[in-house]
Amino acid sequence: MNIRQFNIPHYLSTLPAFQEMTPAELERLATGCRLRRYARGISIYRVGMSCEEFHVAVKGQVKLYAISPAGQEKVVELAGPGMCFGEASMFSDQLYILNAEALTDSIILSVGKAAVVREIEADPRFAMHMLSGISRRMHALVQDVQAYALHSGMERVIGYLLHSLPEEGTYHVTCNRSCNEAMALNVSLPVSKATIASRLSITPEYFSRVLHDLEEAGLIRRDKRDIHIPDTARLASHTLQ
């Protein structure tokens, strides 16, 4: 991807928060944006830094994570293409409360706070679109907390394989139906097992063991990071048996 030729106004128009903006509004907003490349392992921001912009993953994968006092890392969220992150801190005038790091070579679009505030003042509907996006992410985080408290590790892994949406950037998925209406999925894990395990609050060893057990039961087939699920309904009902 050639950054110099990247059409920022057009890309903004594809994001839910900006889809109803006029071409002139998108052009104005684009003047407050920066497009940057980050190599794998490079920090995008750290806890305690001032938040004057929010970010969109255009390409690649970004992990949002916290570090415990003992030095242990907890992945809170994985942001893939089209996902926004950092909005809540920007709007609340807080410092960043999580770290963000590129898991793969990534291209990140950063949208400056001043440009966003200018558009909100010009059209309050813009604020509602932004709030809607933040609300969806908050609901997802609450669901995660519920899953950690109420679901077993096996259920979390199955839930990750079945319910993460491709537009959220967590994995690439293709679907097909056979004549008996069984739905199959082909899932390509975007990052390492250790990162996904941290996201699900389980150990990498347990994550690998669950995948092995599911394969032994004939519920999935693995080929490195590619996982084929021949029957999603059968996999979903596995923990109910």
C-alpha positions in Angstrom: 0.0 0.0 0.0 1.4 3.4 -1.0 0.7 5.8 1.9 1.2 8.9 -0.3 -1.5 7.8 -2.6 -3.9 6.6 0.1 -7.3 8.3 -0.2 -8.1 9.2 3.4 -11.5 10.9 2.8 -12.7 7.9 0.9 -11.4 5.5 3.5 -13.2 7.5 6.3 -16.4 7.2 4.3 -16.3 3.4 4.7 -16.2 3.6 8.5 -19.6 3.5 10.3 -18.9 6.6 12.3 -18.3 8.7 9.2 -20.6 7.2 6.6 -23.2 10.0 6.6 -20.7 12.8 6.3 -20.6 14.9 3.1 -17.5 14.9 0.8 -16.7 18.4 2.1 -16.9 17.3 5.7 -14.7 14.2 5.0 -12.1 16.4 3.3 -12.0 18.7 6.4 -11.7 15.7 8.8 -8.9 14.3 6.7 -6.8 17.3 7.2 -6.6 16.3 10.9 -5.5 12.7 10.1 -2.1 11.0 9.9 -1.4 7.7 8.2 1.6 5.9 9.5 3.3 2.5 9.2 4.3 0.5 12.2 6.6 -2.6 12.0 5.7 -5.6 14.0 6.4 -5.1 17.8 6.5 -1.3 17.6 4.5 0.6 20.2 1.7 2.9 19.0 1.1 4.4 22.4 1.8 3.5 26.0 -0.2 3.8 29.3 0.1 7.4 30.7 0.7 9.1 27.4 -1.5 12.1 26.5 -4.4 11.1 24.2 -4.9 13.7 21.5 -6.2 11.4 18.7 -7.9 8.1 18.2 -6.8 5.4 15.8 -8.1 3.1 13.1 -6.3 -0.1 12.0 -6.2 0.2 8.2 -4.0 -2.9 7.8 -2.5 -5.4 10.1 -3.3 -6.3 13.7 -2.9 -4.3 16.9 -3.1 -5.6 20.5 -4.4 -3.4 23.3 -3.0 -4.7 26.6 -2.3 -4.0 30.2 0.7 -5.0 32.3 0.2 -6.2 35.9 2.5 -5.0 38.7 4.2 -8.4 38.5 4.9 -7.9 34.8 2.3 -10.2 33.4 0.6 -9.1 30.1 -3.2 -9.2 29.6 -4.5 -8.7 26.1 -7.8 -6.7 26.4 -8.6 -6.4 22.7 -7.3 -7.2 19.3 -7.9 -4.6 16.6 -7.8 -5.6 13.0 -8.6 -3.7 9.8 -11.5 -1.2 10.1 -11.5 -1.3 14.0 -11.2 2.0 15.9 -9.4 2.2 19.3 -8.5 5.0 21.8 -11.7 7.0 21.4 -12.8 6.8 25.0 -9.6 8.2 26.4 -9.6 11.0 23.8 -13.2 12.2 24.5 -12.7 12.0 28.3 -9.5 14.0 28.2 -7.7 11.1 30.0 -4.3 9.6 29.5 -4.1 6.3 27.7 -5.1 3.5 30.1 -3.9 0.7 27.8 -0.9 0.0 25.7 -1.2 -0.5 21.9 1.4 -2.4 19.9 1.5 -3.6 16.3 1.3 -7.4 16.2 2.1 -7.5 12.5 3.4 -4.9 10.1 0.5 -2.4 10.2 -0.8 0.8 8.8 -2.7 3.0 11.3 -4.8 6.0 10.6 -4.8 8.5 13.5 -7.7 11.0 13.7 -6.9 14.2 15.6 -9.1 15.4 18.4 -9.3 19.0 17.2 -10.6 17.8 13.8 -13.2 15.6 15.5 -14.4 18.3 17.9 -14.7 20.8 15.0 -17.1 18.4 13.2 -19.1 17.7 16.3 -19.6 21.4 16.9 -20.7 21.8 13.2 -23.1 18.8 13.3 -24.2 17.2 16.6 -25.3 14.1 14.7 -21.6 13.3 14.2 -21.3 12.9 18.0 -24.1 10.4 18.1 -22.3 8.3 15.5 -19.1 8.3 17.5 -21.0 7.5 20.7 -22.7 4.6 19.0 -19.4 3.1 18.1 -18.0 3.5 21.6 -21.2 2.0 23.0 -20.8 -1.1 20.8 -17.3 -1.6 22.1 -18.3 -1.2 25.7 -21.1 -3.8 25.3 -18.5 -6.2 23.8 -16.2 -5.6 26.8 -19.0 -6.3 29.2 -19.8 -9.5 27.4 -16.2 -10.5 27.7 -16.3 -9.9 31.5 -19.4 -12.0 31.7 -17.8 -14.8 29.7 -14.7 -14.8 31.9 -16.9 -15.1 35.0 -19.6 -17.5 33.8 -18.1 -19.6 31.0 -15.5 -22.4 31.1 -12.2 -22.1 29.1 -13.6 -24.6 26.6 -16.7 -22.4 26.1 -14.6 -19.3 25.6 -12.5 -20.9 22.9 -15.6 -22.2 21.1 -17.2 -18.8 21.4 -14.1 -17.1 19.9 -14.2 -19.5 17.0 -17.9 -19.1 16.3 -18.9 -15.6 17.3 -16.1 -13.2 16.4 -17.1 -11.3 13.3 -14.9 -10.9 10.3 -15.5 -7.1 10.2 -14.0 -6.8 13.6 -10.7 -8.0 12.3 -10.3 -11.0 14.6 -10.1 -13.5 11.8 -11.0 -14.2 8.2 -14.0 -16.5 7.8 -15.8 -18.1 4.9 -19.1 -19.9 5.2 -21.0 -22.5 3.1 -24.0 -24.7 3.6 -24.4 -28.3 2.4 -27.7 -29.9 1.4 -28.4 -30.8 5.0 -28.1 -27.2 6.1 -25.0 -27.8 8.2 -22.9 -24.6 8.1 -19.1 -24.9 7.8 -16.5 -22.2 8.7 -12.9 -21.7 7.7 -11.2 -19.7 10.3 -7.7 -18.2 10.0 -6.2 -17.2 13.3 -4.6 -13.7 12.8 -2.1 -13.8 15.6 -0.2 -16.3 17.8 -2.0 -18.7 20.1 -0.4 -17.0 23.1 -2.0 -13.7 22.2 -5.4 -15.2 21.6 -5.1 -17.2 24.9 -4.3 -13.9 26.8 -7.4 -12.3 25.1 -9.5 -15.2 26.4 -7.9 -15.2 29.9 -6.5 -18.7 29.6 -3.0 -20.1 29.3 -1.5 -20.9 25.9 -1.1 -24.5 26.9 -4.8 -24.8 27.8 -5.7 -23.1 24.5 -3.6 -25.7 22.6 -5.1 -28.5 24.6 -8.7 -27.4 23.9 -7.9 -27.2 20.1 -6.4 -30.7 20.3 -9.5 -32.1 22.2 -11.9 -30.5 19.6 -9.9 -32.0 16.8 -9.9 -35.4 18.5 -13.7 -35.1 18.8 -13.9 -34.4 15.0 -15.3 -30.9 15.6 -12.4 -29.1 13.9 -9.5 -29.7 11.6 -6.3 -27.8 11.9 -3.6 -26.8 9.4 -1.2 -24.5 11.3 -3.3 -21.3 11.9 -6.2 -22.4 9.6 -9.1 -24.1 11.3 -11.9 -25.8 9.5 -15.2 -26.2 11.3 -17.3 -28.7 9.4 -20.5 -28.2 11.4 -20.9 -25.0 13.5 -24.1 -26.2 15.2 -22.3 -29.4 16.4 -19.4 -27.4 17.7 -21.7 -24.9 19.5 -23.6 -27.7 21.3 -20.4 -29.5 22.3 -20.3 -28.1 25.9 -23.9 -28.9 26.4 -23.4 -32.6 26.0 
